[in-house]
Amino acid sequence: TEEEQIKVYIRIRPLRNGFSKKCLKIIDRGGVAFQKDGKVHQFYFDDVFPENASQQNVFESACLPIVNDVLKGNNGSLFVYGQTGTGKTYTMGTL
């Protein structure tokens, strides 16, 4: 069922300084695009969280369904992946 499938979300982190350049553009819900070597590349995910997404919004969309399933006795897993310093710990918080 849809509830049991693997879902992939991305969160675009805010730029760190004035030297950074925004490279991803959200094109629709779940879609992002970037340009390289004159070509536009598009990728689609279950959802894309923009730079200004709140912790609450990320939690409710990506994590809460898993938490609710675990509380019902089902197995659940949340795998967070990304380059060092991109905000994984910030996004997931600490226990």
PyMOL commands that set and color helices and strands:
alter all, ss='L'
color gray80, all
select helices_A, chain A and resi 2-4+55-71+88-92
alter helices_A, ss='H'
color red, helices_A
select strands_A, chain A and resi 9-11+25-28+31-36+39-44+47-49
alter strands_A, ss='S'
color yellow, strands_A
deselect
rebuild
show_as cartoon
